Amino acid sequence: DLPFIFDKFYRVKQKSRSHIAGTGLGLSIVKFIIESHGGKIDLESKEGKGTTIGFGLPIFQRDKV
């Protein structure tokens, strides 16, 4: 599932989560916004432990605007 997690309309195909509503757009929108600002997003997932999503954005410098 991880290679597709940022794809538009992607939803995890687990029966235990089929009751959760959504379109699968959230993370693709977040990735687009972060990358549009020159940032990066990544994730780490450990089965049975959970998933951590992190991101970084460049520091704003007034003289470069």
N, C-alpha and C positions, 0 to 999 in steps of 0.2 A: 503493500500500500504506500510506503513512503515515497517512492519515485514519483507518484502521481498526486501527492497531497496538495500541491500548489496549482494543480490543473483546474480550469473552470469546470464547474458542475460535478467535480469529483466528490463522492461520498463513500465512506468506509462501508464495506459489504459484510458487516457482522450482524447476526440476528439480534444480539444483545443490544445493539444500538439502532435498530430499525425503527423504533418508536420515536426517535429524536427527529423533529422537523427541521427542515433547512433545504437550501437549494444547492449547496456546495460551492458557493461563490465567495464566501468570506475570506479564506486564506489567499485566493488568487487576487482579490482586490487589495488586500494588505501588501502582498508581494509587489504588485504593480506600483502602489503609492510609495513604498520604501525605495524601490529601485529607481523610480522617477526622480527621487531626491538624491540619487547617488549613493544610496545605502545598500546594505546586504541583509538578507534574512536566512537563517538556517535553523535546523531542528535536530534534536537528538532524541531517540526513542529507545526505551528498554522494555521489552515484553514483560508484562506483569508488574512493571514499576511505574510507567507513565512516560509522558512526552514533554520535552522542554523546547520552546521556541524562543529564539533570541534574534535580535536585530541590532544593527549599528547604522548610525547616520553621520555624515561628515559634519564637522564643526563649521558653523556659519562664520565667515570672515567678511566684514563689511567692505574692505578694499577690493574684494574679488567679485563684487556684485555689479 
